Amino acid sequence: MQMSAAQQTAVNEQRNTVVLAGAGSGKTRVLAERYLRLVLQDRIPVRSILTLTFTRKAAMEMYERIYAGLATHSEDEFVRRELERFDEATIATLDSFCSEVAASAAPEFGLPPSFTVDPAAVSQLAEESSLAFLREKSEHPALKRLIAEQGVDAALRGCFVPLATQLMSPARPTDFAALLSLQMKTLERDIARARGTIAELLYTISHIDGPAPPSLSGLIESADRLRSDPAWGEGDCSPEELARATSELEKFSGLRGRQTSSAAESYKELQPVLKQEREDLAEALATLELRPRLAELFSLFGELQTRILERKRSQAVLSYRDVVLLAVEALRRSSELRSYYKKRFRALLIDEFQDNDPLQKELLYLLSERNDLCSDAVPSAGELESSKLFFVGDDKQSIYRFRGADVAVFRTLAEELRAVGGVILELAANYRSEPALVEFCNQVFPAVMEAASEQRQPWEAEFRPLESREATPGIEPEISVYAYDPSQDTAEEGGTETGGEDEQLAATDDTEAYFVAATISEGIRSGRWSVAEEDGTVRPAEYRDIAILMRSGSNQIRYERLLRRFGVPYNSGDVRSLFLEAPSYDIYHLLRLALYPEESLSYAAVLRGPLVALSDEGMVRELLEFRGLPFGANTHEGEDGQRFARGVEMYSALRDKAGRVPVTELLEDIWYLYGYRYYLVADSDFHPYLEYYDYLFALAAGDPTQTVWEFLAVLRENLGDYKKFEDASILREEETGVQLLTIHRSKGLQFPIVFLANTGNKGRNSDGGAPCYISDQFGPCLRLRSGARLQDQGASNYFYRRAKDEESAKDTAELKRLLYVALTRAQYHLIVTGVLNKHGANTSNCHLLMLQHAQVPLKPIAPVTQKQLRTAGLSRAAAKRFTVAVEDLPEPEAVVRRPAERYAFAVSELNAMYREAAGLGAESGGAGERAAAPRGAVERTTEHPGLFDSLDTVVPGPFEALLHEHGLEAAFGTYVHALLERVLEPGPSTGSAPETEPSPGGPVEQDERLSRQLFSRLSEPERALLHTEAATAVESFLGSPLGMQAIADPNRETELEFVYRAEAPYEHIVLSGSIDLSFRYRGKRVVVDYKTDLVEKPENYTVQLELYRRAAAELFGEEPEVFLYYLRSGREQLVAPQPELPELALRTVLQ
């Protein structure tokens, strides 16, 4: 695709440039084309171009794109030479480039050039050093008071550790004494300003004109008296006198009652301002009183810093921030080093600069300083080369504050460069998303984000309307916002006043997850969404086209569970349930048993686990005989004997290898050699667990010296925890299922269909505030208390409250940007879901309320019961599954040796096995002699129209020949049953025969997909013939007396599955089946079983139908009438009861 005019302008611009690149605007292409222009037109060698990205993945993609672009110009001799030298090109993350610069200057800062960058190790070092320091200084008065106010853990992890990791760097140690001095000077300045402001307010109040009510007159008189107080004059005033005078201002409260005079209105405008000034001044005075405590604490911070820096130097371990500081200080101090890099790089290309911080800006300014300058300070914008810098970014997509990103840096840099002759360009067109999605963003974000104004804070992003591309033909975008409002439900979450456990409402978050999983499952099956390939071809969406994005992964496990239940394949960007699921437990117990043979719990887990899988009886026998040596003599028979033998082989091999080979080899054996992977592959429900091996392998491979004992200790420490797995990353092949990602993980990606879920999540409740905030200007802002604080304040530190308020405002601003990033990931369809929890919520702390504030209409999510949740994702039949007449199994008196016995049968299976064992002939409805049936098995009646007195055979035709030729009799039966299930499901289309004309996304499309699955070997005309025959059979049933009676009952049940325990002496046998149709008509319960047999032989199904009768009687509490309905001929048969038949069948089969 040809570049737009705006893109081309950015590529060709010669001045220092900042490109505001909106979502989907093609910024990566612009960066790559800019690089190509520098080489092709300006003839700059690749070695002299520095390209910096935010992530390693982006760096690799940029490297490949630029190399491929240059390769298309290989006929150019200069380009060909640069391609040969392309390994000299610097296309890297900013962190890796800083490491290169820092390594050359490390000795000057007491570090070896071979230092390690390990943020986790630095965090551990900071915590260990801080804890040791607190213990050593535990009797220090200032520290004792701090711990008494905040607690040990809060003081450690909320104060000392953050200070150690953020402010204590070998390259630029923090001067804590200077920070304290700055805070005190600021206090004195602000106190002086407040005195002047209050004096002006008192003067203004004392001169309010016009009639005033008595209460206001008194306040006017007080203001006139107080303004002469020395505290509000220009002379010196002691803190004590100022505190006294400030307390007298509390009388200036709001007016009572409805006061509408001009004097009252004037006072109402002034009173809130005076109140705020009074509170600020009181807090400043209280902080001034805290100066001795602050001085002692800041001195302690300095002592801790000395120890932290010593350990960092001795261990040669640094954080990413340390490395950037090291690079900046090295360039600032060494004119020789700075001159080298300035001359080497003639052009700098920086991607995603909105995610950088002030230090990184300093680094780039140092690299871009004019060649004729070289001071020991960071140059200003006016001291830079005029055509060296090219920044790309979008302040609306700055979402990495937790990593130190500061969106204000990007905005400040852009204005600084423009002020000295640089240029700001904008790429406003979104080529990613459909125009309808772009318009949705243009409607939402003016209400969510701040418009450009002088009042806008530097951390607030400015929303500028997006432009859109042409719409994709054949795609109708879906843009929906769904909300579950618990306040609209009469029953409380988790319970109802009258219903049983099944009718209790599910938790609100489970309700939302259920809705998302059900919508995805139904949407893919029904063809609800269409997406386009790169060549423009439109196709039905697949699971791999969908991404579920969430603000955080705290509720991810709910979505994983519901997706599995609905049979939806998925991949997780962040594995949080790694230590909750079976693979981790199974592997843990296998390895533990190999090391500790006496562990009976691990032995039991291995015996019952998938790689041995002994029966219940076999496991009980083995554990009763266990004496501390697992896998002894194999006394098991049959299948248990074979499984036990495999267990012996596996255990022996693992026992011999454990402790002698790397942990990774043990994991490989368990996964591949002994078949754990095969076990997961064999069941699609377990496919999401396949990637767990990669994480466990990465965990083991992370430390090559790790022993199996140490690996088990790591597993044991984490088992049962729901936590983000941070210790390893894996490479995935192409994603095949729905992707679950946090919004942060989705940055830079795009998806045909986006579900933005969990938007009612308000995040962690931080109303109480952190023990300490770290201000860029003032350093540590501690939560301290003093007797002089205001009662309504949680802390009396003037700087703490301001830092807390600023932190909260920055969090809110980033939350808005997160919403922008999430919505702009979608290409064709966008579905937003959330739970409306208005208690304690506001429009700034949750995405759903932001959308509601922007006047986006919300569609309701229906409540979900515990039963729906428990049966989620099963077929409608399985979702209605009941347990019938099942009682607790009796306790076994002893373990006995006997041949393995069947404990469960499908009803249809038992029916067929009985006929075979009794010599009654095949169950098939094809040609053959009629088998004898017990007397009374079939009752011929004239009570119902359409019943017949003789059993006829349908005359075979071309259609029957087609089925017989391809062996599709059973598949045809399945297809007809599916059509009947669909048309008889209670709903708007009830009783409608299957359509024969296409209806995109409608029932016919569902039928066609099923037809293609079942009859894949047939041609389109042959499949059409089968569908016509099936539709005719369904229509015939709907028009029959039974069909019309069923339609008349809105509470009819289709494909009603059941589990039934047989009667004595076979109560240990469980039978399962599925009743095709059940309804009530004229006070009677009716059960119907459909058949598509060619030859009609009702006696073939007597056992099956008798069990249907028993199950329905138990389920509905009434004896039913049971009918057999032959769909091919339209004949129905009433079947008489035979109560002795099921036990006869069981006895015959078991013998």
N, C-alpha and C positions, 0 to 999 in steps of 0.2 A: 504494500500500500504506500502511495506517495505521501511524503510528509506535508503537513499543513503549513500555511504561511507562518503561523506563530512558531511552529517547531523549527522551520528553516531559519527564521530570524534569530532564534536562540543559538542555533548551530553556528551562524556566521558572525555573530556579534564579536567585536574586537576588544571592547572595554571590559573591565572587571564587571562580572555579571552575576546577579542573583536571579534564578528562575523559580518562580512560584508555580510549582507543578502540582495541579490537583490530581485527585484519584483517577487512575485510568487514562492519564493524559499522554502517555508514551514517553515518560521522562528517561527511562533506561535507553530507549532508542536515541533520544536527543543526546545523551551523554556519549553513547557510542559513536554517533555521527560527528559530534564535536571532536572526539579523539581522531577520527579518520580525517577530518578537515585539517587538524593540526599537522598530521603526517603528510597528507597528500598535497595540500596547498601551501602550508607554512614551512614544510620540509623540516619539521622538528623530529629528531630521532626519538624512538620509543623510550630510550633510556632517560630522556629529559622531560618526560611527562609523568607526573605523579597523579595517580588515580586512587582515590580513597573511598571505600564503601563502609557501610555500617556492619555488615555481616560477612562471614567467610563465604557463604553460599552466593551472596550477591557479587562478591569479588570473583569467584570462579565463573559465574555466568557472564560477567562483564569481560573477563579475560577471553572466554570462548567467542563471544559475540564480536569483539574487536579483532581478534585474530582472523575469524572467518571473513569479516568485512575487508580487512587488508588483503587477504588471500585473493579476493576478486580483482585486485589491481596488481597482481604479481608481475604483469608485463612491464610495469614501471621498475626500472633498475634500483631506484632509491628504496621503493617499497619492498622489493625482493630482498634487498640487503637487510632492511629492518625486520622482515619476517625471520630471517636467519638469526637475528639477534633478539628475537622477541622474549627470550628467557631473561633478558636484562630489564624488561619492562617492569615497573613497579605498579601493580594493580593489586591493592591489598586493603585490609581493614586499617583503620586509623590506629588501633591498638598495636597491630603487628609492626606498622611503620615506626611507631613510637619506641617499640622494643629495640628496633635496629638502631635508632638514634641514641637511646639510653645506654645500650651496651657499650658504645664507644666512649662514654663518659662516666660509666659506673664507678671506676676506682676513685674519682674525685669526690664521690659521696660515700666512700667507705664500703662499696659493694663490689663483688667480683663481676666481670662481664658475663659470666655464666649464671647469673641469677635466674631464679625460677619465678614465673608469674602464676600464682596459685591463690585465687581469692578465698577458697575454702580454707586453705592452710593459714592465711592471714587472719581470717575470722576466728579460727581456733586459737591462734597465737594471741589475739587480742583478748579473747575470753579468759584464757588461762592466765595471762599476765594481769588482767584486771582483777580476777578473783584472788590471786595471790596478793595483789596490792591491797585489796579491801581487807583481807585477813590480817595483813601486817599492820595496817593503819586503823584497825577496828576501834581503838581507843581514842582516836583523834576526835576532838569535840565536834568539829564541823561535819565530819563524816558520820559520827554517831547520830547527830541530829537529822542528817539527810536520810539515813537508813530508817530512823524512827518514823519519819514522815512518809517515806515511799516504800519501805520494805527492801530486803536485801536483793531479791531478784530484779525488782524494778530499777534499783540503783545500779546493779551490775549490767543487765541487758538493755535497759532503757536509757542509761546515761553513760557509764564509763566505756562500754564496748563500742557504741556508736562513735563516741569521740575518738577512741583509739583507731577505728577503721577509717574515719572520714577526715580527721584533722591532724593525724600524726604520721608524717611522711618523711623519710630520710632526705628527700630532695628539698623540701620546704617546710621545716618544722614550724609549728604554730607558736606565736608569741602570745601566750595567754595573759600575761601582765598587760600587754598593749591592748588586748581586747577588753579587759576589765576597765582600763583607763578610758577607752572609747565609750563604753557603756555609761560610765559615770559622767563623762563630759556631755553625752547626749541627754542624760537625765537633767543635768543642770540647765542645759539649753531649753529643753522642753518644759521644765518647771517655770523658767522665766517667761517663756511664750504663753503658758497657761495662765500665769498671773496677769499678764496684760490682757489676754482674751476675756478672762472673768471680770476684770475691772471694766472693760468696755460693755460687757453684757449687763453688769449691775447698773452702770450709768444709763444704758438704754431702757432697762426696766423701770428705773426710778423716774424716767421722763416720759412714760406712757401717758398719752393725753386722753381726754374724754371720760365720760362717766364710767365708774368701775364699781362692781359689787363689793360689799364689805371685805370678803376674803381676799380679793385682789388688791384692794386699797392697803390692807395690812402688808402684803408682800411688796408693794411699791414703796411703802415707808421703810421696810426692812432693807430693801436694796439701796435706798438713799442713805441709810445709816451705815450699812456695811461697806459701801464703796470708799468710805473715808478710813477704813481700817488700814493700817500700815502694810498688812499682808498684800493688799491689792495696789500698793503704790510702787514707785520705782526704786525705793531704797532697799537696803539689805534687810533680810528677815530670816530668823532662825527656822529650821525645819519644824521645831515644836510649835512656834507661833503660827506658822503656815498651816500646820495640821489642824490647830484649833480653829483657825478662820475657815478652813475648808469644811470642817464638820458643821459649821453654822449654815452653810449653804444647803443643807439637807431639807431645810424648811421650804425651799422653792420647789414644791411638788405641783402636780397637775391640779387644775381647778375642779371642784366637785359640781355636779349638776350640769345642766345645759346652759352655758354662758355664751351669748351671741353678740355681745357688745363689741365695738371696734377695739376697745381696750383689752377685753378678754382675748380676742383673736390675735392681737399683737403679742400678748403674753404667751399664748399657746405656741407661737412660732419660736419664741426665745427659750422657753423652759426646757425642751429636750436638749438644746445645744448646751445650756448651762449645766444640766444634769450630766451629760457626757464629759464635759470639761472637768467638772468636780470629781467624777469617778477616776478619770485619767490622772488628775493631779494627786488624788489620795493614793493611787497605786504607785505613782512615781515617788511620792514621799516614803511609802512603805519600803520600796526597793532601795531608796537611799539609806534607810535604816538597816537594810540587810548588807550593806557594803562590807563590814568586817567578815561576815560569813562567806560572802562571795569571794573576798580576797583569799581566804584560807582554802576554799574549794578550788579556785583557779590555780593556786600554788600547788595543790595536790595533782591537778591535771598536768601541770608542768613536770612534776616528778614522775608520773606514770609515763609521760611521753618519752622521757629519757630511757626508761626500761624497754618500752616498745621498740624504739629505734635501735637499741642495742641488740634486741632479739632478731629484728628484721635483718640487720647487717650480719649477725653471726650465722643465721640460718639461710641468708641470701634468698629470702622469699619476699615477693612484693605483690601488691594488688594491681589491677589495671590502672587505678587512679595514681598509684605510686609511679608507675611507668610513664604515664603522660606527664606528670610533674617532673620526673627525672629528665625527660626529653626537652620540656620547655625550659627548665633551669639550665640544662646543658647548652642549649642554643643561645639562651640569654647571656650566660656568663662567658662562653667561648666564642670570640669573634671569628676564630679560624674555622671552627666547626660550622658556625652559621654561614660563613662565606662559602664554604664547600657546598652546602645544600642549596643555597641561593643560586649559585652558578650552575649546579647540576640540573636543577629543575626549572625549565623555562615556562612551564604551564602546570597549573594545579586544577584538577577536576574533583569535586567533592560531592558525593551523593548523600541524600538523606541528612542534610546538615541540621534539620530541625531536631534531630535526636542527639546533638552534641552539647557540650557544656562550655563555660567560659575558658577553661584551660585549653581546650582544643582550638578555640578561636585564637588564643594567644599563640599557639604553635603555628597555625597557618599564617598569621600576621608576621611572625618571625621569619618564616620561609619565603614570604613575599615582599620583604623589605627591599627598598631600592638598593641597587648595588653600590651606590656612592655613600650609603649610610651604614653605620654599624655601632650603635650605642649599646649601653648595658641595660636598656629598658625595652619593654615590648613596644614596637612602633605603633603609632596611631594610623588611622585609615589614610590620612594625607601623606604618610611616609611610605606607602606601598607602591610597587610597580603598578602601572595603570591598566595592564592587559594580561595579567598573570592568573587571576582567580576566576573560577567558574563554579558557582555553588548551585545545587539543585535541592529543593526541599519544599515542604508544605507544612505551614504552622498548624494546620488542622489535623495533621497526622502525627504530631509529636506525642507519643504515648509511653515513653520509657523514663519517666521521672524517677522510678525506683532504681534506675541505673545511673542517675545523675543528670539525665538530659534536662536542658533548660530551654524551653521554647523562646524565652525572651532573648536569648543570645542570637537566634536566627533573625528575629525582627530587628534587633539593634544593629547587627552586622549589615543587614540590607540597607537600613537608613544611613549608616555611616558611609558605606561605599557610594551610595547615590549622592551624598552631600559633597563628595570630592570628585565627581565626574563619572562614577560607575553607573550602572543601569539596572533597573528591576524589570524583568519581563514576566509575563504570565501565560501559562498553558492552561486555559480554562475548559477546553473540550474534554469530555469523558468519552473515550472510545470503547470502554469496557462494557458499560451498562446500557440497557435498553432506554430509550428516551423517557418512557414512563417512570422508570426508576430514578433517572436524573431529575425529572420534574418533582418527584416525591421528595428528594433531598432539598430541592430549591424551596419547597413549601415548608419543610420541617425546620431547617437549620437557622433561618433568620430569627425564629422564636427561641432557638436553643442557644445559639452562640451570640456573642456581643457584636454589634455593628461597629464600624470604625468611628471612633470618637476620642476626644481628648481624655475622657474619663476612663476609657478602657485600660485595664491593668496590663502590664507587659506580658503577663503569662496567659492572657486571654487570646484565643485565636480569632481571627476575623473571617467571617464567612462571606465569600463573594459568589454570586450565582454561577452555576456550572452550565456549560454548553453541552449539547448532545450530538450524537451521530444520527445517521438514518436508522429507522427501525428495521429489525430483521423480519423479512416476509415470512408469514406462517407461524409466528410466535405471538401469543397474547400473554403478556407478563401478568403474573399474579402478585399483587402487593396487598398483604393482609396483616393486620395486627390483632391478635387474639389475647384476651385477658380472662383469667379466672378470678372472680370476685367472691371470696368466701362469705362476705357479709350478706350475699343474696341467698345463701342456703339456709333453710330453716333448721337443719341439723348441724350440730357442731362437728368440727373435724375430729375424726376418730370415734364418733359415736352418735347414736340417735336415741331418742327417748323411748321409742317403741320397737324399732327394728332389732333384729339379731345381729350377730357379728358380721354376717355377709353384707348386711345393708348399711353398716357403718361407713362413713365417708373416709376416703383415703386422705393422707396428708396433702396439703396444698401443693407442695413441690412434686409429689408423686403424681398428682392429678395433671399437672402441666407436662411432666415427662411422658405420661401415658398418652396425652393428646398429641405430643410431637411424634412419638414412635408410631402411634396408630395412623396419624396423618401421612407420614412418610410411607408406611407399609401400603396403605390404601392408595396413595397417590401414584406409586410406582406400578402397582397392580392394575390400576384403572387407566393409566396413561394420562393422568391429570395435567402433567407438565410436558412441554416440548422444549428442546434445546437445540442449538445449532453447532455443527462441526466447524472447523476452521474454514472449510471450503463453502460454507453457507448451507450445507445440507441439513435439513431439519429432521430430527428423530425424536422418539419418545425418550424421556429422561430415564436414567438408570441410577442405581444407588450411588455409584461413584461420582455422580454429578452433584451430590448434595453435601453441604457442610453445615454442621451444627456449631454455632459460635456462642460462647458464653463469656461473661465478664471475668469469671474465675472458674476454676475447676472444682470448687467445693461440692457442687451437686452433680458432678459428672457421673458418679457411680449410679445414680438413679437412672440416668439416661442410658448408660450401658446395660443395666439390668432390663429395662423395658425394651430396648432395641433387640436384645437377645430373645426376649419372650415373643416378640412379634416377628422373629426370624429375619431381622434386618442386619446384614453384614456391616461392620464398621471398623474403623481404625482410630486410635486415640493419639492425638498429638502429644499429650502428657499422660503417661501411664500412672494412675493414682491407685489402682486396685491391685497392683502387682503382688503385694504381700497379703492380699485378702483372698485371693483365688486359689483353686486347687493345685495348679502347676507348682507354685512355690512351696506349698505344704508337702506335696508328693515328693519333690526332689529333696527337700530338707530331710524328710524321714528316711528316704533311701540312703542318703549319705550318712545320716546319723547312725542308722543301723549298721552300716559298714564299719563305722568307727567304734560304736558301743553296742556289741551284740546282745547285751543283757537288757536293752531298752525294750520292754514289752509294748509300750505305747507305739513306738516306731514300728515294731514288728507287726502289730495289729493294723497300722495304717498301710504298711506295704502289702500285707496279705489282702486287704480290702481294696487297695488302690488298683488302677487300671492295668498295671503291668503284670500283676498276678491274678487279681480278681477272683479269689476263691469264693465259693458259695457261702451262704450264712452258716450252713451246717459244717462245711469244711473248715471255716475259720474258727468256729467255736471249738471243734475237736482239736485243732492245732494249738490254740491258746491254752486249752485245758492241759495239754501235754507239755507246754513250753517250760523249760527249766533253765533259761538263760542262754541257750545255744539255738539260734534260729535255723530254719531250713535243715532239719535233721532228716531221719529216714522218711521216705515218701510212702505213707500208708494210705494215700487217697486213691480212689478208683475213678475211672471214666474221665470226664472232662476236668474235674478237680485235680486228678493225678497229673494230667498233662500240664495244667497251669502251674501246679506246684513244682514240677520238674523245670519249667522255664524260670521260675523264681529262684530255684537252687542255682542254676547256671548264672543268672544275673547277679545274685548276691555274692557268689564265690568270686566272680570276676571283679566286682566293685571292691570287695574286701581286700583282694590282693593288690589292687591298684591304689586304693586310698592312702594318701600320705607319700606315695612314691612318684606319682605323675602330677602334672599341673591340674588344677581344679577344672580348667576349661576342657581337658580331655575327658574327665569324668562326666561333665555335662553333655559333651558330644555323644558319649556312649549311651547315656540314659535317653537322650532325645532321639538319636538316629538308630543306633545299634539295637537297643532294646525296645524301640517302637513307641516311645511316648508321643512323638510327633504324629505317627500314623493314627494313634488313638484319637488325637484332636482332629486330624484331617477327615477321619471317617464320619464325623458328626458335624454338620454345618453350624450347629449351635455353638460349637467350641472353637470355631475358626478365629474369633477375636483373640483367643489366648495364644495363637501361634507366635505372635511377636514377643510374647513374654520370654521366650528362650533367648531372643536377641538381647533383651535387657539383663537377664541373669548372666548371660555369657559376658556382656560388657562389664558387669559388676565384678565378675571373676577375673576378667582380663585386665581390668584397670590397674591392678597391682600384680605384676608377674611373680613376685616373691610370696604372694599370699598362700598360706597353707589351707588345706581343707578344713582344719579346725577353726581357723580365722574366718573363713568364708561362712561356715555354719554359725559362728558367733554373730556375724553381720545379719544373716537371715533370721536368726532367733530374735535379735533385737528389734527387727522390723515386722515380723509376722503379726498379722492382725491389725496393722496400722493402715489407715487410709491417708496416704500422703503422696505428694508429688515426688516422683523419682528423679532426683537431680544428678545422680552420680554417674550417669552414662548416657551417651547418645548413640542412636543406631541409624544405619542407612536402610531405607525401605525401597523395595521395588515399587512399581506403579501401584497406586492405591486402587482397590477394587470395591470398596464399600463406602458408606457414609463416613465422613471425617468429623471427628469431635475435636475441636480446637478452642483454646482461649482466643480472645480477640487479638491479644498480643502475638500469639503464634500465627495468626492469619495475615499479619501485616505483610504486604508485598505480594499476596496471593489473590487469586480470583476463583470464583466457583459459579457454575451455572445456576445453582439454586442455593440460597442461604436461608437457614433457619437461625434467627437470632433469638436464643432461648434464655430463660432465667433472668429476664429483664426487670423483674420485680426485686431482684437482689440488691439490697442497700449497702452491701459490703460490711466490713467489720465495724462494729460500734466503737467509735473512738471519742465519744462525748467527753469522757474524763480527761482526754489528752495524754500525750506521752510524758514520761518523767522529764524529758529534756528535748528541746528542738535546737537544731543547729542552723543559725542564721548565716547567710553569706556575708552579711555586713558585721554582725555583732558576735558571731561565734556561739558558744554555749548559752542557751536561754533556759535556765533551770526552773523547775516548778518548786518554789520554796514558799513557806508559810511564815507569817509573823503576826504578832498581836495587833498590828496596826492595819491589817488588811480589811477590806470591805467584806461584810458577811456574805454577799452574793457572789463573791469571787472564789474560785477554787484555789487560786494561788495569788500571791501578792507581788510577783515579779513583773514589773512593767514590760520587760522585753519578752517574757514568756508568753503573755497573752497576745501580744502582737505577732509573735512568731507562730503561735497556734492558729490564730485567725488567718494569717497568710498561708499557712500550710493547708488549712481547710479550703481556702479559696483556690489554691493551686490544684488540690485534689478534685474539686468540683470542675474546674476548667479542663482537667485531663479527662474526667469522666465524659464530658461533652465531646471531646476529641475521640474518645474510644467509640462512642456511638457513631460518629462520622466514619471512622475506619470500618466498623462492622457493616454499616449499611452500604458502603461503597465497594464491598467485596463481591456483591451480587452482580451477575451478568444478565440474567433473564427473569428470575423470580425471587421474591423476598417475602418471607413469613416471619413475623415477630410474635413471640409469646411471652407471657409473664403472669405473675400473680399480683393482683392489686392488694397491697397491704398498706392501707393509709395510716395506720397507727404509727405515729412518730416519724412519718415520712414527709419529705418535701420534694418539690420538683427538681431539686439540685442533686439529690443523692441516689436517684434510680432512673434507669433508662426508660422504663415504662411510663413513669410520671412525666418525664421530659416530653415524650411523644404525646401524652394526653394534654399536656400544657400547650403543645403546638397544634391542638385541635384535630389530632388524628383520630378518626372514629375507631372504637374498639369493638371487636366481635366477641361474643361470650364463649368461654370454654365451659362445657357442661361438667357438673360434678361427677366424680368417679367413686364407686363403692369399693369396699375391700374385696368383694367377690370379683368385680371386674378387674381389679388390680391383680388378684391371684391367678385369674384365668387369662390374663392379657396375652394376646397374640395367638392363642389357640384358634382353631377353626371355630366357626359358630357352633358347630356340634360339640367340639371339645370344651368350648367355653361354658356349655350348658351341662357338662359332665357332672353326674351325681354319684355318690357312693350309696349303694343300696344294700341293706341287711348285712352290713359288715360289722363284726364284733371283734374284740381283741382276741388275738391268738392265744391259746392256752400256753402256759409255761411248759417247755419240754422237760419231761421227767429225767431223761438221760440222753446222752449222745450214743446213737446206735449205728452200726454199720449195716447199710442196706443200699440197694441200687438207687441212683438219683431218681426222684419222682417229679412229675410235672405239677406245678402249683397254679398255673394260669393257662387259660385257653380263651381265644376269641370265640364268640358264639358261632360264627360261621365256620370256623375251624373245627369246633367240636361237632357240629352238624355233619360236616363232610367225613370226619374221622369215624363217627358212629356208623354212617351208612356203609363205609368201606369195611369196618371191623365186623359189622353185622351181615355183610354180604348182600346189602340192599341195592347195590349198583351205584353208578356215578351220579354226582349231583348236577352234572351239566344239563343245560337245557337244550342240548343238541339232539340229533336223532338217536334213537336207542329204545330198548324195551322199557316199558313202564315198570318201575320197581314196586314191590308189594309194600303196603303201608299197614300199620295196625288198624284194626277196625275202628271206625269212627274218626279217623284222622281228618277226613274232609267231609264237611256237612254241606250238602247241596240244598239251597233254599230258594224260594221264590219271593222272599220277603223284600228283597232289594232289587230294583230294576237293573237289568244288565247282567244278572247272574246267569250261569249256564249249568246245564245238567250233564253235559258231556265234555270231555277234555279234548280240545282240538289242537291241531298243529298248524302254525302259520305256513302258508305255501311259500317256499323259497323263491326269491326273484333275484334280479341283478344286484340289488343292495345287499341281500344276504350272501350272495356269492363274493362280493367285495370284502365283506367282513371275514368270511371263512378263508379267502385266499391269503389275507395278510394277518390272520390270527388276531383280529381286533374286536372280538365279541365282548371281552371284559372291558376294553378301553371305551367301547361305545356305551356300555352300561354306566361307566363312570361319568361319561360326558352328559348323558341324559339325567343322571342323578344331580349333577352340578347345575344343570339348567333348572330342574325342578326346585332345587334348594334356593336358587336365586329368585325365581318368580314367586315362590311361596313365602319368602322371608317377609314378615309384616313390615309394611312401609308404603310409600306413595304409589309404587308400581305393582303392588300386590295383585295377583291374578292376571297380569298381562303376559301373554304368550311371548316367547323369545322373538326379538325383531329379526328381520331378514335383510334390512337395508343398513348400510354402515352409518354409525353415529359416533364420531370421534370422541373417545374417552368414555363412551356410554357402554351399556350392557353388551351390545353386539361386539364391540372391540374386545371386551373381556372374553366373550365366547370364542372369538377368533384366535386369541392368544392360547386359550386352553386347547382348542382344536389343533393348532399347530404343534403343541407339545405332545398331545396324545396320538395324532395321526401324521407324524412328521414324514412318514414314508409315502404318503399319498399326494397326488397332484391337487392343485387348487380346485378343479371341477369335482374331483372325488371327495374332497373335504366339504365342498358345498353340498354335495348329495347327502353326506352324513348329517350335516347340520339341518338340512331340510327334513330328513327323516326324524331326527331327534326333536325338532320343533313341532312336527306333526304329532309325535307321541305325547309331548308335553301339553299341547293344545287339546288333544283328545282327553287327557286326564282332567284338565281344568274344566272341561265341559261335561264331565261325567258326574253322576250323583255324589260320589266321594269327593271329587275335586271341588264342586260347588259348596258342599258342606264344610270342607276345610277352609275355603275362602271366607265363609260366613263367620268363622271364629277368629277374632283378632289376636287371641292368645295362643294360637297354634304353635307347635314346636316342630322344627325340621332338623334332621340329622341329630337326634337327641342321643348323646352317648351316655353309657352307664357302666358301672362296675358292680357285679353281683356275686355274693358269696353263696355257693351251693348249699343245699340243705344236708343234714346228717344222712349218712356217715361221711359226706364229702365236704364238710364245712371248711376244710383247709384249701379247697380249690376256689380260685377267683375267676369269674367269667366276665368278659367285657364285650360290648356290642354297641351298635348304633341303630336306633329306630329311625326309619326314613321320615315318618310323618305321624304326628299325634295331635288330635283336636277333640273338642267336645261338640256334640250335636244332639239337640233335644234331650239334654240331661244325661247323655251317655258319653263315656270316654271311648274314642276310636283310635286304633293303631293301624297304620297302613304300611305294608312293605312292598316296594316296587320291584318288578322283575322285567328284564328285557329279553328273557329266554325266547328262543324260537319254538321249542317244544314246551308246552305248558304241563308241568307235573307238580302240582302243589305238595304232594307227599314227600318230595325231595327236601322240603324245608320245615318239616314238622317240629324238630328239636329247636331250631332257630326261632320259629314263631312262638313256641311255647315259652321260651325264655324271654322273648319280648313281652309276652303277656304278663309274666311274673314281675319283670322290671317295671312295667307301666303301672301295675297294681300297687307296687311298693312306692313308686314315685308320686302317684297321684291319689293314692288312698281309695281307689275304686277299681273294680274288675272291668277291664276294657273288652270291647269287641275287636277282634284282630282280623284284618283283611289282607289278602294277597292280591295285588293288582298287576296284571300283565300289560305293560305299556305298548307292546307290539300289536295286540289285538283289541285292547280296550276292555278286556274282561276282568271282572273282580270276583273274588272267592272269599266267603266268610269261613274262617277256620275255627273248628270246635276245640275246646280245652282238652288237653291230655296231661294232667298234673303229674303222672308217674314217669313221663318220658325223659326229662333231663337226667334224673338219677339213673335210669336204665341206660341212657347213652354214656354217662360217666363210668358206670360199672363195666360196660362193654369195652369202652376205650382203654380204661386203666388195666383191665385184665389182659 
